[in-house]
Amino acid sequence: GFQGVMKRWGFSGGRASHGNSLAHRTPGSTGNINPGRVYPGKKMPGRMGGKNVTVIRLPVMKVDTALNCIWVKGPVPGHDEQFIKVRDSTKLVKHRLFPEGAAVPFPTYIPGQSPALPRETIAKVGGQDPLIPSSD
């Protein structure tokens, strides 16, 4: 939503007393008399949020096709119970991510053309389900 300069840009605001009246959270001066305009890029109140955020190289730990759920390890941006967009990574790396001779399909899955998927696909992390806490 619409936010003021204190929240949007971290301005300190005006004084609490000593003659200050109704100007405690204002941005202050917006420029000089000459040239008689506000310079482009001036930090002013405005809209915050509603922007798309991309987090790269998050590992997919588990896929459940029956529940239509994907378990991702790492910081997933956004609020709880909201939709997210998951796609194949396009990040270039200097080392190999897959072992020699591994056939990695691209794109990962094409509906109608790929074979039927199992109910659960679990990442291979030490031979056990990474989402079940260990009994150490």
N, CA and C atoms as an extended XYZ file, in Angstrom:
408
Properties=species:S:1:pos:R:3:atomname:S:1:resname:S:1:resid:I:1 pbc="F F F"
N         0.818       -1.199        0.000 N   GLY     1
C         0.000        0.000        0.000 CA  GLY     1
C         0.849        1.245        0.000 C   GLY     1
N         0.189        2.340        0.163 N   PHE     2
C         0.842        3.653        0.148 CA  PHE     2
C         1.522        3.894        1.489 C   PHE     2
N         2.804        4.258        1.456 N   GLN     3
C         3.570        4.487        2.688 CA  GLN     3
C         4.251        5.839        2.632 C   GLN     3
N         4.468        6.405        3.824 N   GLY     4
C         5.165        7.679        3.936 CA  GLY     4
C         6.667        7.506        3.845 C   GLY     4
N         7.378        8.639        3.915 N   VAL     5
C         8.831        8.604        3.731 CA  VAL     5
C         9.549        7.957        4.910 C   VAL     5
N         8.959        7.983        6.094 N   MET     6
C         9.642        7.382        7.242 CA  MET     6
C         9.716        5.869        7.097 C   MET     6
N         8.644        5.257        6.647 N   LYS     7
C         8.652        3.810        6.470 CA  LYS     7
C         9.307        3.417        5.150 C   LYS     7
N         9.033        4.168        4.095 N   ARG     8
C         9.521        3.786        2.770 CA  ARG     8
C        11.022        4.016        2.619 C   ARG     8
N        11.535        5.120        3.108 N   TRP     9
C        12.937        5.460        2.895 CA  TRP     9
C        13.757        5.556        4.178 C   TRP     9
N        13.104        5.390        5.346 N   GLY    10
C        13.847        5.444        6.602 CA  GLY    10
C        14.173        6.849        7.057 C   GLY    10
N        13.400        7.856        6.650 N   PHE    11
C        13.636        9.221        7.109 CA  PHE    11
C        13.401        9.279        8.618 C   PHE    11
N        14.082       10.203        9.299 N   SER    12
C        13.964       10.282       10.755 CA  SER    12
C        12.754       11.073       11.204 C   SER    12
N        12.175       11.896       10.365 N   GLY    13
C        11.004       12.669       10.755 CA  GLY    13
C        11.402       13.951       11.455 C   GLY    13
N        10.399       14.734       11.820 N   GLY    14
C        10.649       16.017       12.469 CA  GLY    14
C        10.698       15.891       13.982 C   GLY    14
N        10.893       17.022       14.636 N   ARG    15
C        10.975       17.045       16.092 CA  ARG    15
C         9.598       16.813       16.699 C   ARG    15
N         9.578       16.361       17.928 N   ALA    16
C         8.316       16.103       18.610 CA  ALA    16
C         7.736       17.375       19.219 C   ALA    16
N         8.587       18.353       19.488 N   SER    17
C         8.102       19.596       20.110 CA  SER    17
C         8.898       20.770       19.557 C   SER    17
N         9.044       21.823       20.328 N   HIS    18
C         9.784       23.028       19.944 CA  HIS    18
C         9.223       23.649       18.667 C   HIS    18
N         7.934       23.906       18.700 N   GLY    19
C         7.316       24.635       17.597 CA  GLY    19
C         6.844       23.782       16.449 C   GLY    19
N         7.040       22.488       16.524 N   ASN    20
C         6.605       21.630       15.424 CA  ASN    20
C         5.116       21.355       15.572 C   ASN    20
N         4.368       21.630       14.505 N   SER    21
C         2.931       21.428       14.540 CA  SER    21
C         2.495       20.731       13.263 C   SER    21
N         2.001       19.505       13.377 N   LEU    22
C         1.472       18.725       12.249 CA  LEU    22
C         2.517       18.406       11.192 C   LEU    22
N         3.779       18.375       11.578 N   ALA    23
C         4.826       18.061       10.598 CA  ALA    23
C         5.824       17.067       11.175 C   ALA    23
N         5.341       16.108       11.945 N   HIS    24
C         6.239       15.180       12.624 CA  HIS    24
C         6.755       14.096       11.685 C   HIS    24
N         5.963       13.679       10.703 N   ARG    25
C         6.360       12.590        9.801 CA  ARG    25
C         6.499       13.058        8.354 C   ARG    25
N         6.644       14.322        8.137 N   THR    26
C         6.736       14.864        6.777 CA  THR    26
C         8.141       14.686        6.214 C   THR    26
N         8.296       14.707        4.884 N   PRO    27
C         9.622       14.528        4.289 CA  PRO    27
C        10.519       15.749        4.404 C   PRO    27
N         9.974       16.907        4.691 N   GLY    28
C        10.787       18.111        4.744 CA  GLY    28
C        10.827       18.790        3.393 C   GLY    28
N        11.932       19.434        3.097 N   SER    29
C        12.052       20.178        1.848 CA  SER    29
C        12.157       19.224        0.652 C   SER    29
N        11.534       19.611       -0.450 N   THR    30
C        11.604       18.794       -1.662 CA  THR    30
C        12.484       19.424       -2.737 C   THR    30
N        13.163       20.507       -2.416 N   GLY    31
C        14.068       21.098       -3.393 CA  GLY    31
C        14.170       22.595       -3.243 C   GLY    31
N        14.901       23.235       -4.173 N   ASN    32
C        15.142       24.675       -4.160 CA  ASN    32
C        14.009       25.428       -4.851 C   ASN    32
N        14.027       26.757       -4.717 N   ILE    33
C        13.080       27.600       -5.458 CA  ILE    33
C        13.449       27.588       -6.936 C   ILE    33
N        14.736       27.657       -7.207 N   ASN    34
C        15.211       27.620       -8.588 CA  ASN    34
C        15.823       26.247       -8.813 C   ASN    34
N        15.391       25.415       -9.675 N   PRO    35
C        14.662       25.591      -10.925 CA  PRO    35
C        13.152       25.473      -10.816 C   PRO    35
N        12.560       25.438       -9.635 N   GLY    36
C        11.115       25.437       -9.519 CA  GLY    36
C        10.468       24.099       -9.869 C   GLY    36
N        11.180       23.016       -9.647 N   ARG    37
C        10.621       21.680       -9.915 CA  ARG    37
C        11.271       20.701       -8.949 C   ARG    37
N        10.715       19.518       -8.893 N   VAL    38
C        11.280       18.467       -8.056 CA  VAL    38
C        12.135       17.575       -8.944 C   VAL    38
N        13.358       17.331       -8.527 N   TYR    39
C        14.274       16.536       -9.331 CA  TYR    39
C        13.780       15.090       -9.449 C   TYR    39
N        14.019       14.440      -10.592 N   PRO    40
C        13.645       13.030      -10.737 CA  PRO    40
C        14.423       12.166       -9.745 C   PRO    40
N        13.733       11.169       -9.191 N   GLY    41
C        14.366       10.269       -8.232 CA  GLY    41
C        14.305       10.753       -6.804 C   GLY    41
N        13.641       11.891       -6.557 N   LYS    42
C        13.515       12.394       -5.191 CA  LYS    42
C        12.751       11.389       -4.334 C   LYS    42
N        13.267       11.116       -3.158 N   LYS    43
C        12.627       10.150       -2.269 CA  LYS    43
C        11.389       10.775       -1.659 C   LYS    43
N        10.234       10.259       -2.074 N   MET    44
C         8.953       10.785       -1.630 CA  MET    44
C         8.038        9.629       -1.244 C   MET    44
N         6.886        9.933       -0.602 N   PRO    45
C         5.950        8.857       -0.286 CA  PRO    45
C         5.459        8.154       -1.543 C   PRO    45
N         5.030        6.911       -1.410 N   GLY    46
C         4.530        6.183       -2.574 CA  GLY    46
C         4.199        4.743       -2.227 C   GLY    46
N         3.932        3.971       -3.274 N   ARG    47
C         3.519        2.583       -3.084 CA  ARG    47
C         4.702        1.701       -2.717 C   ARG    47
N         4.441        0.783       -1.785 N   MET    48
C         5.420       -0.239       -1.427 CA  MET    48
C         4.776       -1.600       -1.607 C   MET    48
N         5.567       -2.583       -1.940 N   GLY    49
C         5.064       -3.942       -2.065 CA  GLY    49
C         4.533       -4.227       -3.448 C   GLY    49
N         3.964       -5.431       -3.610 N   GLY    50
C         3.414       -5.822       -4.893 CA  GLY    50
C         4.462       -6.105       -5.945 C   GLY    50
N         5.695       -6.370       -5.524 N   LYS    51
C         6.763       -6.626       -6.485 CA  LYS    51
C         7.094       -8.120       -6.478 C   LYS    51
N         7.465       -8.637       -7.626 N   ASN    52
C         7.881      -10.031       -7.718 CA  ASN    52
C         9.311      -10.181       -7.234 C   ASN    52
N         9.570      -11.239       -6.494 N   VAL    53
C        10.896      -11.523       -5.965 CA  VAL    53
C        11.315      -12.892       -6.465 C   VAL    53
N        12.536      -13.006       -6.963 N   THR    54
C        13.059      -14.279       -7.448 CA  THR    54
C        14.194      -14.731       -6.538 C   THR    54
N        14.084      -15.939       -6.017 N   VAL    55
C        15.147      -16.550       -5.238 CA  VAL    55
C        15.673      -17.707       -6.060 C   VAL    55
N        16.980      -17.718       -6.310 N   ILE    56
C        17.543      -18.712       -7.219 CA  ILE    56
C        18.189      -19.857       -6.447 C   ILE    56
N        18.263      -21.019       -7.118 N   ARG    57
C        18.967      -22.206       -6.653 CA  ARG    57
C        18.440      -22.746       -5.329 C   ARG    57
N        17.121      -22.765       -5.128 N   LEU    58
C        16.549      -23.406       -3.951 CA  LEU    58
C        16.321      -24.883       -4.272 C   LEU    58
N        16.785      -25.795       -3.427 N   PRO    59
C        16.605      -27.209       -3.736 CA  PRO    59
C        15.181      -27.674       -3.449 C   PRO    59
N        14.629      -28.447       -4.364 N   VAL    60
C        13.322      -29.073       -4.168 CA  VAL    60
C        13.573      -30.386       -3.443 C   VAL    60
N        13.021      -30.497       -2.228 N   MET    61
C        13.296      -31.662       -1.404 CA  MET    61
C        12.298      -32.788       -1.628 C   MET    61
N        11.060      -32.464       -1.968 N   LYS    62
C        10.049      -33.492       -2.111 CA  LYS    62
C         8.922      -32.962       -2.985 C   LYS    62
N         8.353      -33.846       -3.822 N   VAL    63
C         7.208      -33.510       -4.667 CA  VAL    63
C         6.144      -34.562       -4.432 C   VAL    63
N         4.938      -34.124       -4.089 N   ASP    64
C         3.815      -35.028       -3.864 CA  ASP    64
C         2.753      -34.714       -4.911 C   ASP    64
N         2.596      -35.618       -5.890 N   THR    65
C         1.658      -35.354       -6.980 CA  THR    65
C         0.209      -35.552       -6.556 C   THR    65
N        -0.047      -36.394       -5.547 N   ALA    66
C        -1.423      -36.609       -5.095 CA  ALA    66
C        -1.951      -35.391       -4.337 C   ALA    66
N        -1.107      -34.803       -3.485 N   LEU    67
C        -1.498      -33.608       -2.736 CA  LEU    67
C        -1.225      -32.317       -3.504 C   LEU    67
N        -0.513      -32.424       -4.624 N   ASN    68
C        -0.146      -31.264       -5.439 CA  ASN    68
C         0.687      -30.272       -4.622 C   ASN    68
N         1.709      -30.802       -3.931 N   CYS    69
C         2.562      -29.995       -3.062 CA  CYS    69
C         4.022      -30.165       -3.460 C   CYS    69
N         4.782      -29.101       -3.247 N   ILE    70
C         6.229      -29.116       -3.469 CA  ILE    70
C         6.881      -28.618       -2.190 C   ILE    70
N         7.859      -29.380       -1.662 N   TRP    71
C         8.603      -28.963       -0.493 CA  TRP    71
C         9.922      -28.377       -0.982 C   TRP    71
N        10.178      -27.127       -0.610 N   VAL    72
C        11.378      -26.412       -1.028 CA  VAL    72
C        12.182      -26.058        0.211 C   VAL    72
N        13.494      -26.260        0.161 N   LYS    73
C        14.368      -25.939        1.288 CA  LYS    73
C        14.961      -24.557        1.063 C   LYS    73
N        14.734      -23.673        2.023 N   GLY    74
C        15.307      -22.336        1.923 CA  GLY    74
C        14.261      -21.250        2.080 C   GLY    74
N        14.671      -19.998        1.920 N   PRO    75
C        13.775      -18.863        2.136 CA  PRO    75
C        12.853      -18.626        0.935 C   PRO    75
N        11.597      -18.996        1.074 N   VAL    76
C        10.620      -18.761        0.016 CA  VAL    76
C         9.935      -17.429        0.314 C   VAL    76
N        10.034      -16.433       -0.577 N   PRO    77
C         9.443      -15.121       -0.283 CA  PRO    77
C         7.925      -15.147       -0.373 C   PRO    77
N         7.287      -14.207        0.317 N   GLY    78
C         5.842      -14.071        0.253 CA  GLY    78
C         5.175      -14.476        1.551 C   GLY    78
N         3.861      -14.279        1.588 N   HIS    79
C         3.073      -14.585        2.769 CA  HIS    79
C         2.664      -16.055        2.762 C   HIS    79
N         2.229      -16.526        3.924 N   ASP    80
C         1.730      -17.897        4.038 CA  ASP    80
C         0.446      -18.052        3.235 C   ASP    80
N         0.214      -19.267        2.760 N   GLU    81
C        -1.013      -19.624        2.041 CA  GLU    81
C        -1.200      -18.824        0.748 C   GLU    81
N        -0.116      -18.428        0.105 N   GLN    82
C        -0.191      -17.692       -1.154 CA  GLN    82
C         0.449      -18.526       -2.261 C   GLN    82
N         0.127      -18.176       -3.500 N   PHE    83
C         0.687      -18.878       -4.651 CA  PHE    83
C         2.101      -18.400       -4.928 C   PHE    83
N         2.952      -19.335       -5.349 N   ILE    84
C         4.294      -18.996       -5.783 CA  ILE    84
C         4.522      -19.616       -7.157 C   ILE    84
N         5.484      -19.098       -7.861 N   LYS    85
C         5.825      -19.600       -9.187 CA  LYS    85
C         7.154      -20.346       -9.083 C   LYS    85
N         7.153      -21.610       -9.464 N   VAL    86
C         8.357      -22.429       -9.425 CA  VAL    86
C         8.729      -22.783      -10.849 C   VAL    86
N         9.993      -22.586      -11.201 N   ARG    87
C        10.441      -22.917      -12.555 CA  ARG    87
C        11.855      -23.478      -12.489 C   ARG    87
N        12.271      -24.057      -13.594 N   ASP    88
C        13.620      -24.614      -13.664 CA  ASP    88
C        14.644      -23.498      -13.530 C   ASP    88
N        15.764      -23.816      -12.912 N   SER    89
C        16.804      -22.831      -12.695 CA  SER    89
C        17.540      -22.533      -13.995 C   SER    89
N        17.861      -21.274      -14.193 N   THR    90
C        18.638      -20.864      -15.364 CA  THR    90
C        19.996      -20.317      -14.943 C   THR    90
N        20.326      -20.468      -13.671 N   LYS    91
C        21.584      -19.958      -13.147 CA  LYS    91
C        22.754      -20.761      -13.703 C   LYS    91
N        23.742      -20.079      -14.241 N   LEU    92
C        24.935      -20.742      -14.740 CA  LEU    92
C        25.909      -20.959      -13.584 C   LEU    92
N        26.461      -22.142      -13.497 N   VAL    93
C        27.410      -22.463      -12.439 CA  VAL    93
C        28.711      -22.924      -13.062 C   VAL    93
N        29.790      -22.803      -12.293 N   LYS    94
C        31.107      -23.164      -12.799 CA  LYS    94
C        31.434      -24.636      -12.601 C   LYS    94
N        30.650      -25.339      -11.795 N   HIS    95
C        30.913      -26.760      -11.556 CA  HIS    95
C        29.681      -27.564      -11.954 C   HIS    95
N        29.862      -28.847      -12.134 N   ARG    96
C        28.768      -29.716      -12.568 CA  ARG    96
C        27.849      -30.026      -11.398 C   ARG    96
N        26.532      -29.936      -11.627 N   LEU    97
C        25.566      -30.231      -10.590 CA  LEU    97
C        25.117      -31.684      -10.627 C   LEU    97
N        25.294      -32.356      -11.767 N   PHE    98
C        24.835      -33.727      -11.915 CA  PHE    98
C        26.033      -34.626      -12.199 C   PHE    98
N        25.959      -35.887      -11.795 N   PRO    99
C        27.075      -36.800      -12.062 CA  PRO    99
C        27.205      -37.088      -13.553 C   PRO    99
N        28.355      -37.588      -13.915 N   GLU   100
C        28.624      -37.924      -15.322 CA  GLU   100
C        27.616      -38.950      -15.826 C   GLU   100
N        27.091      -38.750      -17.014 N   GLY   101
C        26.174      -39.691      -17.638 CA  GLY   101
C        24.736      -39.571      -17.186 C   GLY   101
N        24.422      -38.627      -16.307 N   ALA   102
C        23.037      -38.463      -15.846 CA  ALA   102
C        22.221      -37.782      -16.942 C   ALA   102
N        21.078      -38.369      -17.266 N   ALA   103
C        20.191      -37.779      -18.275 CA  ALA   103
C        19.224      -36.837      -17.574 C   ALA   103
N        19.459      -35.546      -17.716 N   VAL   104
C        18.622      -34.549      -17.064 CA  VAL   104
C        17.669      -33.974      -18.099 C   VAL   104
N        16.350      -34.203      -17.955 N   PRO   105
C        15.411      -33.682      -18.941 CA  PRO   105
C        15.220      -32.182      -18.790 C   PRO   105
N        14.996      -31.517      -19.920 N   PHE   106
C        14.666      -30.093      -19.898 CA  PHE   106
C        13.598      -29.838      -20.925 C   PHE   106
N        12.459      -29.263      -20.599 N   PRO   107
C        12.050      -28.958      -19.235 CA  PRO   107
C        11.795      -30.225      -18.436 C   PRO   107
N        11.661      -30.072      -17.126 N   THR   108
C        11.599      -31.217      -16.234 CA  THR   108
C        10.398      -32.109      -16.508 C   THR   108
N         9.224      -31.524      -16.749 N   TYR   109
C         8.017      -32.327      -16.945 CA  TYR   109
C         7.121      -31.643      -17.966 C   TYR   109
N         6.632      -32.397      -18.926 N   ILE   110
C         5.693      -31.890      -19.923 CA  ILE   110
C         4.403      -32.691      -19.776 C   ILE   110
N         3.292      -32.052      -19.389 N   PRO   111
C         2.036      -32.800      -19.216 CA  PRO   111
C         1.589      -33.448      -20.521 C   PRO   111
N         1.185      -34.712      -20.440 N   GLY   112
C         0.694      -35.436      -21.608 CA  GLY   112
C         1.774      -36.144      -22.399 C   GLY   112
N         3.013      -35.663      -22.353 N   GLN   113
C         4.101      -36.271      -23.117 CA  GLN   113
C         5.037      -37.095      -22.234 C   GLN   113
N         5.162      -36.702      -20.975 N   SER   114
C         6.047      -37.414      -20.058 CA  SER   114
C         5.312      -38.618      -19.468 C   SER   114
N         6.050      -39.631      -19.011 N   PRO   115
C         5.390      -40.783      -18.371 CA  PRO   115
C         4.735      -40.357      -17.058 C   PRO   115
N         3.837      -41.198      -16.567 N   ALA   116
C         3.132      -40.904      -15.325 CA  ALA   116
C         4.121      -40.775      -14.168 C   ALA   116
N         3.889      -39.816      -13.311 N   LEU   117
C         4.781      -39.574      -12.183 CA  LEU   117
C         4.383      -40.426      -10.992 C   LEU   117
N         5.341      -40.821      -10.149 N   PRO   118
C         4.985      -41.523       -8.917 CA  PRO   118
C         4.305      -40.561       -7.948 C   PRO   118
N         3.679      -41.115       -6.910 N   ARG   119
C         2.970      -40.258       -5.962 CA  ARG   119
C         3.933      -39.323       -5.249 C   ARG   119
N         5.084      -39.828       -4.805 N   GLU   120
C         6.078      -39.008       -4.124 CA  GLU   120
C         7.428      -39.157       -4.796 C   GLU   120
N         8.113      -38.037       -4.941 N   THR   121
C         9.490      -38.034       -5.398 CA  THR   121
C        10.293      -37.324       -4.321 C   THR   121
N        11.265      -38.010       -3.740 N   ILE   122
C        12.022      -37.473       -2.613 CA  ILE   122
C        13.476      -37.285       -3.035 C   ILE   122
N        14.060      -36.165       -2.616 N   ALA   123
C        15.460      -35.890       -2.915 CA  ALA   123
C        16.342      -36.904       -2.198 C   ALA   123
N        17.428      -37.312       -2.847 N   LYS   124
C        18.344      -38.284       -2.261 CA  LYS   124
C        19.343      -37.544       -1.373 C   LYS   124
N        19.059      -37.579       -0.076 N   VAL   125
C        19.926      -36.942        0.910 CA  VAL   125
C        20.253      -37.984        1.963 C   VAL   125
N        21.329      -38.704        1.786 N   GLY   126
C        21.743      -39.711        2.748 CA  GLY   126
C        20.831      -40.933        2.795 C   GLY   126
N        20.002      -41.149        1.788 N   GLY   127
C        19.174      -42.329        1.732 CA  GLY   127
C        17.925      -42.290        2.597 C   GLY   127
N        17.551      -41.123        3.142 N   GLN   128
C        16.349      -41.046        3.956 CA  GLN   128
C        15.546      -39.815        3.574 C   GLN   128
N        14.310      -39.749        4.040 N   ASP   129
C        13.444      -38.621        3.754 CA  ASP   129
C        13.986      -37.383        4.481 C   ASP   129
N        14.317      -36.306        3.775 N   PRO   130
C        14.916      -35.137        4.433 CA  PRO   130
C        13.931      -34.365        5.301 C   PRO   130
N        12.637      -34.659        5.201 N   LEU   131
C        11.638      -33.908        5.955 CA  LEU   131
C        11.279      -34.570        7.278 C   LEU   131
N        11.709      -35.817        7.491 N   ILE   132
C        11.470      -36.489        8.762 CA  ILE   132
C        12.639      -36.194        9.685 C   ILE   132
N        12.372      -35.644       10.889 N   PRO   133
C        13.482      -35.327       11.805 CA  PRO   133
C        14.226      -36.590       12.210 C   PRO   133
N        15.532      -36.482       12.314 N   SER   134
C        16.343      -37.625       12.715 CA  SER   134
C        16.198      -37.868       14.206 C   SER   134
N        16.361      -39.110       14.617 N   SER   135
C        16.216      -39.472       16.032 CA  SER   135
C        17.575      -39.559       16.694 C   SER   135
N        18.366      -38.500       16.568 N   ASP   136
C        19.710      -38.478       17.172 CA  ASP   136
C        19.635      -38.123       18.629 C   ASP   136
